[in-house]
Amino acid sequence: MSFLSFPRTFDQGLVWLASVAAGVVLFIAPFRASAGIRGTLLVFASLTVVILYWRTRQLKTLLPPDRFLGFAVALWILAASAWSFMGPSPALSLNVVKRDILYPMLAAVVFFALTRTRADLLRWVCVMVAGLVILTVMVVREPFLPLALSQEPAYVSVGWLTTWLVTLSPSLAVLLFLPRRERRRAIAWTVLLVVAMVCVLLSAWLSGNRTVWVCFAAMAATGAAFEFRNLETAGERRRMIAIAAVLLVAIGILMADSMRYRAEASAPKGRNPIAFALQDNRVPIWREAFAMIRERPLQGYGYANPEIGDAFSERFADPWARRVFRHAHNVVLNRALQMGVTGGVAILALFAALGAAFLRRAQSRQLARLTGVCGITLVVGVLLRNSTDDFFSRHGVLFFGAVAGMLLGVGTRRPPLSGTRNRRLPPPGG
């Protein structure tokens, strides 16, 4: 049932209401000043989904059946909540737990519950591409400039932009593989895919960011490696190797040209643009982060403790570094600073459990296998993107939860929502 179709039954009406609310959340996810709307609509969608699943006697299928994933999520929530009381402002820290953990988990549950078929996933892809087009227009109007470091552009920042691009990209693969009944609309889906890829590559190129291209290359190589195992003939394997090689070379060329563009736009006069593009301050940042972690390896400094930024910046002698370097620029190191070793283990367990859940689906057949491979590339790309910075918070992690939830939903075998218990189970994603 699409957003525009008129619901004929009460249960269909609940699906329609929840889908509209979730679709709006997905559409406005990358944009600034939408946190309140996102939160309100997510709560509404989740309540609607709970009522729907209760009416159809499927509350047991509301969450993914993966036990390791459930354990990792529980550990992550409990650890962050416990360490919120070790900082100077527990109320502020618990509010961050709600914003950066509970809301993303809620998004994952909502999209898992509402995404059961290829048609469901295609609907979300269309919504995300619509948001991507608007985002790309913003980037073209306000490209990366030196002044962008001192003012927030319409798309918030280059870091948030590229994180959103990495998170979005794996779900576009569903447009590449369509069943026979969808091929009569293949032209429309191909146009949508071309528009999406042009927007992704143009936005990434204008960002001047290096890490986003490394993420694209790692995701492409990971997806190709998993697909390679399922190819039966030598000809298919050769074609896969050739496509992967061309894709990686293209990514390398675009990365080099993007860095050149950024250097020409931002390098101070008299400074070598190539040297400017290649400079990186993460080694001293990570060195100080490890030193700070060793000082309190078990206790940490408190989850979402704002005083960590002040303490971290004071470790640098250079005035510019003191002003700019206020966190460890790594998702695992930042959690270890806040919660000690427990925080680092908890965040790694979360990514590992999600990767394991997708790996099980990648060993299935048809669409479940495809979404499993897409999910693995999602985990690889997002973890890698947040290894040189940390955007695993706010709308970045909420969008990640939504995409992970929809991919898990398509790959999970469940009975229909209406006509319920005595009907035969459909194949995953059918």
N, C-alpha and C positions, 0 to 999 in steps of 0.2 A: 504493500500500500504506500503510495507516494504522499508527499506533504499535501498535495492539492486534492487528492481523492477524498470523496465524502465518506466518512465511516458509517457502515450500515448496522453495526452492533455496538453494544457498550464496550466490549473488550477492544474492538477495533478503534473506537474513540479514544480509549486510554493509550493505545499504541500511537495513534496520531498525535495526541497531545504531548506525550513524552518525546516523540521523534522531532516535533517542531521545536520544543524547548532545547533539546540536545543539538539540533541543527543550528540554532542561533548561537549557542555556546561555541560550537565548532567554527562558525563563520567569524565571530568577533574575537576568537582566542588570541591572534597575534597582535591585536591593536591595543593601544594605551587607553586608560580611563574606562575600562570595561569590566573591572574586577567585581564590582557590586552586581552588575547585571549577570555576569557569569555565575557567581555564587547563588543568586536567587533562582535562576533558571535551572541550575544543577540540582538544587534541593527540590524544586518542583518536579523535575523529571524523575528524580530518584523516588520520591513519594508515589508518583504515578506508576512507576515500574513495580514497586513493592505491592501496590494494590492489584495491579494486573497479574502478577505472579501468584499472589494469594488467591485471587479468584479462580485461576486456572490450576491451582494446587501444584505449583511448580516452584515453591520457595526454595527447595533444595537445589534447584538448578540456577539460582540467581547469581551464584559465585562460580568462578572456574574450579574444576574438580582437582586441580593440581595441589597436592599437599605441601610440597616444598615451597611453592609460591605463597601459600597461605601462611606458613611458618615464617617466611622471610618478611612478609608484610607486617605480621604481628610483631616480630622482633623490631622492625624499623619504627613502628608507631610507639611501642613501649619504651624503646631506648630514647627516642627523641623526647617523649613526654617526661620520662624520669630525669633526664639531664636538663630539662627546662627549669627545674628547681635548683640547679647548681649555679645559675647565673644571678645577676643582681635584680632581674625583673621577671619572675616566673610568669606573670600574666602576659607580658609582651611575648615571651618565648612560646607560651601555649597558643597564642594567637597565630604565630608563625607555623606551629604544628598544624593548626587548622587550615591555614592558607596553602602551605607547601606540601602537606602530606595527606590530610583528610579529604580536601577537595579533589586533588588528583586521583585518590583512591575511589572517591565517589564517581568521578568522570569515567574511570576504568570500568566500574560496575555498571553504570548506565549504558555505556556503549557496548559492553559485553552482552548485556541483556537484550539490547535492541538490534544487534547485528547477528543474524542467523543465516542469511543467504547472500549469494553474490549480488543480488539486487540491492540488499541493504547496504553492502559495502560500496557499491557503485554510487548510491545516493550520497553517502558521506564524502566520497571522492569528489563528486560534483560540487558539493558545498565547499570543500577545502580549496578546490581550484578557483571557485568564485572569489574567495577571500585572497587567494594568491595573486589573482589578476589585480585586485585593488592594491595590494601590498606592493606589487611591482611598479604600478603607476606612481606610488609614493616614493619609491626608491629612485625611479628615473627623474622625478621632479626634484629630489633632494639627495643627490649622490654623495658618496663619501668625500668629505672635504676636511681640511685641517680644523675648521671651526666646529665640526661635528663633535670634537672631543669636549667642547665646553658647552654644548647645547644639545638637548634631546630632540632628534628629528621625529617626524610623524610616526615612524615605525619603531620608536624607542631608542634602538642603538644597533650598530652593526652586529654585535654579539648575539642579541636576541633574534635579529633577522636571520642570521646564518644557522642558528640553532633550530629555528622554525623550519627552515628549508631542509635541513638534515632529517628532522622528524617527519616531515611530510613525504619525502621522496619515496620510501619503500612502498607506501600504499598505492602509488601510481602504477605499480607493476600489474595490478589487476586489470588495467586497460589493455595490456599486451596479450592476455590469454582469455579469449571469449569463447563460450560454448557455441555450438552451431545455431541454436535458436536466437543468439544475440548477433550473429554475423550480418543479418540484414541491416543492422544499425551500425555496422563496423565503421562506416565513414564518419559518423558522428563521434564515435568513441575515439577514432584516430585523430580527428581534429582536436578533441578535448585533450588527448595525450600530447599532441604537438604544442598546443597552447601552454599546457602545464610545464613541459620541458623547457620551452623558450623562456618562460617566466622564471623558472628555477635557475637556469644558467645565466640569464641576464642579471638577475638580482645578485647571484653569487659573484659574478664578474664585477659588478659595480661596487660590491662591498669591499673589494680589495683584501679580503681575508684569506689567509693561507690554509688554515685548518679545515675550512669547509671543503676544499678540494681534496685534502688528504682523507677526509671522511667519505666523500663520494667514491674515491678510488678504493678504499677499504671495503665499503659496502658493495661496490660492483664486483670486486674480487671474491668476496664472501658468497654473494648470490650465485656467481658463475661456478664457484667450486661446488656448491651444493647441487646445482642443476646438472653439472657435469656427471655426477654419480648416477643420475637417472637416465642418461642418454644411452641408447642401445646399440647404435651403429657407429662405426669409425667416422663416417661422413658427418654425422651430427656432432661428434666430439670436435672434429676439425673446425666446423663452423662456429661452435661455441668458443673455441680458443681464439679464432680470428676475430670474432665480435668483441670478446673481452679485451684482446690486445688493442684493437682500434679504439675502444672506449677509454682504456687507460691512457693511451697516447693523447687522445683528445682532451681528457681531463688535465693531463700534464701541460699541454699547450695553453689551455685556458687559465690554469693556475699561474703560469709564468707571465702571461699577458696581463692578468688581473693584478699581479704584484707590480708589474711595470707601470700600470695605470695608477695604482695607489702611490707609488714612489714619485711619479711625476706630479701628482696632485698635492702631495703632502710633504715631500722632502724640503727642508730649509735650503735657501739659496746657498750655493757653494758646496753643498754636501752631495756626495756620490749617491745617486738614486738607488743603485743596486745594493750598496752597503746599507742604506736606510731600510730597504725592503727586507733584507735578510737579518737585521738586528733583532735580538730577542733577549728579554730580561728574565726569562723564567728560571734559569739556573740559579741565580741568587735568590729569587723568590722562593723556590722550592727548598733551597738550602736553609733559609731562615725558618721556613715552615717546619721542616724536620727538627731543627734545633728547638723550636718552641714546643713541638709535640713531645720531645724527649724530656722536657722540663716537667710535664704533667701527663705521662703516658696513659694512666688509668683514669684519672679524674676528669681531665679535659678542663675547658673553661666555661662550659655551659652551652646548651643548645641555643642557637640564635642570639648569643650574647653580643650586643653591639660594642662592648668594650674590647672585644678581640681585635677589631680593626685598628683601634688606637694603639694597643699593645704591639700589634704586628708592624704597623708603620713606623713606630719608634725604633725599630731594629735597624733601620736604614739611615745612613749618615747624609746621603744626598737629599736636599730639600725637595726636589722634584719627585724622587722615589717615595719620600714620606707622604707626599700629597696623593700619589696615585696608587701605591701598593698597599691595599688595606685587607687583602685576603690572599689565600695561597694559590689562586688560579688553578685549582684542581678539585674536583668534586669529592674525591676520597680524602685528600689532605685536609680540606675544609671541615669535613665531618669528624676527622680524627682530632683536629684542633678543638672542636666543640665538645666531643664526647669521648676523647681518648681512643684507645684501640677498639673499644666496643663500637664506636661510630664508624670507623673504617671497615670493620668486619660486617656491620649491619648493611651498609650501602652496597658493598661488594656482594653480599648474600642476596640482596634484592635483585641486582642485575643478573647474577648467576641463576637464580630461581626462574626469572623471567626467560632467560635464554634457554634453560632446560625445558620449560613449558613449550616454547616454540620449537625446540629440537624434536620433541615427541610428535608434534604435529607435522613437522617436515618429513617424518618417516611414514606418514599416511599416504593417501592417494588423492589425486585430482586437486580440487580447490583447497582442501585442508593442507596439503603439502605446500602449495604455493604460498598460502598465508603464513605457514610455519617458516618458510625461507625468508619471506618479507619481514617477519618478526625478528628473526635472527639478525638480519641486516640492520633493522631498527635499533636493536640493543647495541650492536657493534658501533654504529654511527653515532648514537647519542652518547655512549660512554666515551668514545674517542673525542667527540666534540667538547665534552666537559672535562677532558684530561688536561687541556691547556688553558682552560678557564672554567668558570663555574656558573652555568645558567640553568642548573637543575633546581629551579625554584620558580615561584610566581606562575605566570602563564606558560613558561617554558615546560615545567614539569606537569602542569595540568594538561597541556596539549599532548605530551608524551603519554600520560595515562589514558587519554581518550583514544589515541591511535593504537596503543597496545591492547586496550579493551576490545576494540572492534576487530582487530586481527585474531585475538584469542576467541572471540565470539564466533566468527565464521568457521574456525577450525575445531569447534567443540560440538560433539554429537548430542542433540537434545530433542525431545518430542515437540510437536507443534504447540503453539500457545492456545489455540482454540480447537475444539473437538477432541479432547486432550488424551486421556491416558490409554485408551485402547487402540489408538492408531499406531501404525508402524513407524518406527523411527526413520527419519530421512537421513541420507548420507550427510557427513559434515559439510556444511556450506551449500547444501543442495537447494 
